[in-house]
Amino acid sequence: MFLPYDQGLEHGPRDFFRNPAAADPSYIVRLAVEGGFNGVAMQVGNAEKFYAEHAGQVPLILKLNGRTELPSADAPLSPLNASVGDAVRLGADAVGYTLYVGSARQAEDFAQFRTVRADAEAHGMPIVVWAYPRGSAVQAAGGQDSFYAVDYAARTAAELGADVVKVNFPDPTATTGVPEPYDLEVSTPQAVASVVASAGRALVVFSGGAKASDKAVLTRTREAMDAGATGVIYGRNIWQRDHDESLRFAAQLRDILARYPTVREDPS
């Protein structure tokens, strides 16, 4: 159960309007500790200034790249703003990298990721890949949340060397423009299971996206875990609530996750 906090860069301060306390990075790190999260994901500036006082209390996933939402998303690329060396210096347990699968700038993205992977392997640092289908070509083929796009993104991240793959929940009803054989009817649990299988031996954690109802998030969590996912990575669905409500909801998530084995059988 990971708590991501890279939205301030990706979306700007607007995500903190629901709960102004969440604008303070130290509040988020404390929330990760109090909520029993297995890691908090932050950009380098926040990690340098706010993580040290809680080092050893919750693992750090240092996010190595990011972009703002200001430029057009037709051909996105998430540039590096930190290094694996920074992660080592800050005592991180893993690094995070956003990979835009399907972007017209995908070749640059792949080359950038290759350097990160080489550095991570040299330092024995696991890589969590935010595998996000993005760009105009993706929008023309079902959209970024289509089963086709999410399934392809999970496989791509695994092929390129991700240790953990972070994906959004697939929408099997988004079939406009998708290639065969994805233009067929499948249930959400079937689509989720396919995404997990496509990642092979890479672990899979599902993202929550924008804040949804408790029932929807808890249902998705059960579907993910039933399909063989390793866990979840929920940000806005946690810290856009007030403090006590955040902890209550985190406890509900922990109760669900505790029902599943911590070690999965090798799918191969």
C-alpha positions as CSV (number, residue, x, y, z in Angstrom):
1,M,0.0,0.0,0.0
2,F,1.9,3.1,-1.3
3,L,1.0,6.8,-0.9
4,P,2.0,8.8,-3.9
5,Y,2.6,12.6,-3.7
6,D,3.8,13.7,-7.1
7,Q,0.5,15.4,-8.0
8,G,1.8,18.9,-6.9
9,L,4.1,18.8,-9.9
10,E,1.8,16.9,-12.3
11,H,-1.4,18.9,-11.6
12,G,-0.3,22.0,-9.6
13,P,-1.9,23.0,-6.2
14,R,-5.5,22.4,-7.3
15,D,-5.4,18.9,-5.9
16,F,-4.9,20.2,-2.4
17,F,-8.0,22.4,-2.4
18,R,-10.2,19.6,-1.0
19,N,-7.9,19.3,2.0
20,P,-5.5,22.2,2.4
21,A,-3.4,20.4,4.9
22,A,-2.2,18.1,2.1
23,A,-0.3,20.9,0.6
24,D,2.3,20.5,3.3
25,P,4.7,17.6,2.4
26,S,5.5,17.0,6.0
27,Y,1.8,16.3,6.6
28,I,1.9,13.6,3.9
29,V,4.9,11.9,5.2
30,R,3.4,11.8,8.7
31,L,0.2,10.4,7.2
32,A,2.1,7.7,5.5
33,V,3.7,6.7,8.8
34,E,0.4,6.9,10.8
35,G,-1.5,5.1,8.1
36,G,0.9,2.1,8.0
37,F,1.8,2.7,4.3
38,N,4.6,0.6,2.8
39,G,6.1,3.6,1.0
40,V,5.6,7.2,0.1
41,A,6.5,8.5,-3.4
42,M,7.8,12.0,-3.7
43,Q,9.7,14.3,-6.0
44,V,13.3,15.2,-5.1
45,G,12.6,18.7,-3.7
46,N,10.0,17.5,-1.2
47,A,12.1,14.4,-0.3
48,E,15.2,16.5,0.4
49,K,13.3,18.9,2.7
50,F,10.6,16.8,4.4
51,Y,11.6,13.1,4.4
52,A,14.7,13.1,6.6
53,E,12.8,13.6,9.9
54,H,10.8,10.4,9.2
55,A,13.5,8.3,7.6
56,G,13.3,4.8,8.8
57,Q,9.6,5.1,9.7
58,V,8.3,4.7,6.1
59,P,10.2,3.7,2.9
60,L,10.8,6.4,0.3
61,I,10.2,5.9,-3.4
62,L,12.0,8.8,-5.1
63,K,10.3,10.0,-8.2
64,L,13.0,10.7,-10.8
65,N,10.9,12.5,-13.5
66,G,7.8,14.5,-13.9
67,R,6.0,17.2,-16.0
68,T,3.5,19.9,-15.5
69,E,0.0,19.8,-17.1
70,L,0.6,23.2,-18.8
71,P,2.1,22.0,-22.2
72,S,-0.1,20.0,-24.6
73,A,-0.4,16.3,-23.8
74,D,-0.5,15.3,-27.5
75,A,3.1,14.1,-27.4
76,P,4.2,14.1,-23.7
77,L,7.6,13.3,-22.3
78,S,8.4,13.3,-18.5
79,P,11.9,14.7,-18.2
80,L,14.4,13.6,-15.5
81,N,14.8,16.0,-12.6
82,A,16.6,13.6,-10.2
83,S,19.0,10.7,-10.3
84,V,19.5,7.2,-8.8
85,G,22.4,8.8,-7.0
86,D,20.0,11.3,-5.4
87,A,17.9,8.3,-4.3
88,V,20.9,6.6,-2.7
89,R,21.9,9.9,-0.9
90,L,18.4,10.4,0.5
91,G,18.1,6.8,1.7
92,A,15.3,5.8,-0.7
93,D,14.3,2.1,-1.0
94,A,13.2,2.4,-4.7
95,V,12.9,4.9,-7.5
96,G,9.9,5.8,-9.6
97,Y,9.8,6.6,-13.3
98,T,6.9,7.8,-15.4
99,L,6.9,6.1,-18.9
100,Y,4.4,7.5,-21.5
101,V,3.7,4.5,-23.6
102,G,2.4,5.5,-27.1
103,S,3.6,9.1,-27.0
104,A,5.1,10.4,-30.2
105,R,8.2,11.1,-28.1
106,Q,8.3,7.4,-26.9
107,A,11.8,6.9,-28.5
108,E,13.3,9.6,-26.2
109,D,11.4,8.2,-23.3
110,F,12.8,4.7,-23.9
111,A,16.4,6.0,-24.2
112,Q,16.0,8.1,-21.0
113,F,14.6,5.1,-19.1
114,R,17.5,2.9,-20.3
115,T,20.0,5.2,-18.5
116,V,17.9,5.1,-15.3
117,R,17.6,1.3,-15.4
118,A,21.4,1.0,-15.8
119,D,22.1,3.2,-12.8
120,A,19.4,1.5,-10.7
121,E,20.9,-2.0,-11.5
122,A,24.4,-0.7,-10.6
123,H,23.1,0.4,-7.2
124,G,20.7,-2.5,-6.6
125,M,17.7,-0.1,-6.6
126,P,14.3,-1.3,-7.6
127,I,12.4,0.7,-10.2
128,V,8.6,1.4,-10.0
129,V,7.4,2.4,-13.4
130,W,4.3,4.6,-13.7
131,A,3.2,2.9,-17.0
132,Y,0.9,5.5,-18.5
133,P,-0.6,5.3,-22.0
134,R,-0.6,8.9,-23.3
135,G,-0.6,11.0,-26.5
136,S,-2.8,11.6,-29.5
137,A,-2.3,8.0,-30.9
138,V,-3.5,6.5,-27.6
139,Q,-6.6,8.8,-27.6
140,A,-7.4,7.6,-31.1
141,A,-7.2,4.0,-30.1
142,G,-9.6,3.7,-27.2
143,G,-8.1,6.3,-24.9
144,Q,-5.6,6.1,-22.0
145,D,-7.8,4.0,-19.7
146,S,-8.9,1.4,-22.4
147,F,-8.1,-2.2,-21.7
148,Y,-6.0,-2.2,-24.8
149,A,-3.8,0.7,-23.7
150,V,-3.4,-0.3,-20.1
151,D,-2.6,-3.9,-21.0
152,Y,0.0,-2.7,-23.6
153,A,1.5,-0.3,-21.1
154,A,1.9,-3.0,-18.4
155,R,3.6,-5.3,-20.9
156,T,5.9,-2.5,-22.2
157,A,7.1,-1.6,-18.7
158,A,7.9,-5.2,-17.9
159,E,9.7,-5.6,-21.2
160,L,11.9,-2.6,-20.5
161,G,12.9,-3.8,-17.1
162,A,10.4,-2.5,-14.5
163,D,10.5,-4.2,-11.1
164,V,7.1,-2.9,-10.2
165,V,4.5,-1.6,-12.6
166,K,2.0,1.1,-11.6
167,V,-1.1,1.2,-13.9
168,N,-4.6,2.6,-13.8
169,F,-7.6,0.4,-13.7
170,P,-8.6,-0.6,-17.3
171,D,-12.0,0.3,-18.7
172,P,-13.1,-2.6,-20.9
173,T,-16.0,-0.6,-22.3
174,A,-13.6,1.9,-24.1
175,T,-13.3,0.0,-27.4
176,T,-13.7,2.8,-30.0
177,G,-10.7,2.5,-32.3
178,V,-8.9,-0.3,-30.5
179,P,-7.3,-3.0,-32.7
180,E,-8.4,-6.7,-32.7
181,P,-8.7,-8.7,-30.6
182,Y,-9.4,-6.0,-28.0
183,D,-12.7,-5.0,-29.6
184,L,-14.6,-7.7,-27.7
185,E,-16.7,-7.8,-24.5
186,V,-14.7,-8.6,-21.3
187,S,-15.6,-7.9,-17.7
188,T,-13.6,-5.6,-15.5
189,P,-12.1,-8.5,-13.5
190,Q,-11.0,-10.2,-16.7
191,A,-9.4,-7.1,-17.9
192,V,-7.6,-6.5,-14.6
193,A,-6.4,-10.1,-14.6
194,S,-5.0,-9.7,-18.1
195,V,-3.1,-6.6,-17.1
196,V,-1.5,-8.4,-14.2
197,A,-0.6,-11.4,-16.4
198,S,0.9,-9.1,-19.1
199,A,3.4,-7.7,-16.5
200,G,4.9,-11.2,-16.1
201,R,7.2,-11.4,-13.2
202,A,7.1,-7.6,-12.5
203,L,4.9,-6.8,-9.6
204,V,1.7,-4.8,-10.3
205,V,0.1,-2.0,-8.2
206,F,-3.0,-0.3,-9.3
207,S,-3.6,3.5,-9.1
208,G,-6.7,5.1,-7.8
209,G,-6.7,8.2,-10.0
210,A,-9.1,11.0,-9.1
211,K,-11.0,10.7,-5.8
212,A,-13.9,8.3,-6.1
213,S,-16.5,6.9,-3.7
214,D,-15.4,4.6,-0.9
215,K,-17.4,1.8,-2.4
216,A,-15.8,2.2,-5.8
217,V,-12.3,2.3,-4.4
218,L,-12.8,-0.7,-2.1
219,T,-14.4,-2.7,-4.9
220,R,-11.5,-1.9,-7.2
221,T,-9.0,-2.9,-4.5
222,R,-10.6,-6.3,-4.1
223,E,-10.7,-6.8,-7.9
224,A,-7.0,-6.0,-8.2
225,M,-6.0,-8.3,-5.4
226,D,-8.3,-11.1,-6.7
227,A,-6.5,-10.8,-10.0
228,G,-3.1,-11.3,-8.5
229,A,-1.9,-7.7,-8.0
230,T,0.7,-7.0,-5.4
231,G,-1.1,-3.9,-4.0
232,V,-2.4,-0.5,-4.6
233,I,-1.0,3.1,-4.8
234,Y,-3.6,5.6,-3.8
235,G,-2.9,9.3,-3.4
236,R,-5.9,11.6,-3.8
237,N,-8.3,8.9,-2.6
238,I,-6.4,9.1,0.7
239,W,-5.1,12.6,1.3
240,Q,-8.0,14.6,-0.2
241,R,-9.9,13.5,3.0
242,D,-9.4,15.1,6.4
243,H,-6.8,13.5,8.6
244,D,-9.0,11.2,10.7
245,E,-11.0,10.1,7.6
246,S,-7.7,9.4,5.7
247,L,-6.6,7.1,8.5
248,R,-10.0,5.3,8.7
249,F,-10.0,4.6,5.0
250,A,-6.3,3.5,5.0
251,A,-7.3,1.0,7.8
252,Q,-10.1,-0.4,5.6
253,L,-7.6,-0.9,2.7
254,R,-5.1,-2.6,5.1
255,D,-7.9,-5.0,6.2
256,I,-8.6,-6.0,2.6
257,L,-4.9,-6.4,1.7
258,A,-4.3,-8.5,4.8
259,R,-6.6,-11.2,3.4
260,Y,-4.2,-11.9,0.5
261,P,-0.9,-13.7,0.5
262,T,2.3,-11.5,0.7
263,V,4.1,-13.9,-1.7
264,R,2.5,-14.7,-5.1
265,E,3.2,-17.9,-7.0
266,D,5.2,-17.4,-10.1
267,P,2.7,-17.0,-13.0
268,S,5.0,-18.7,-15.4
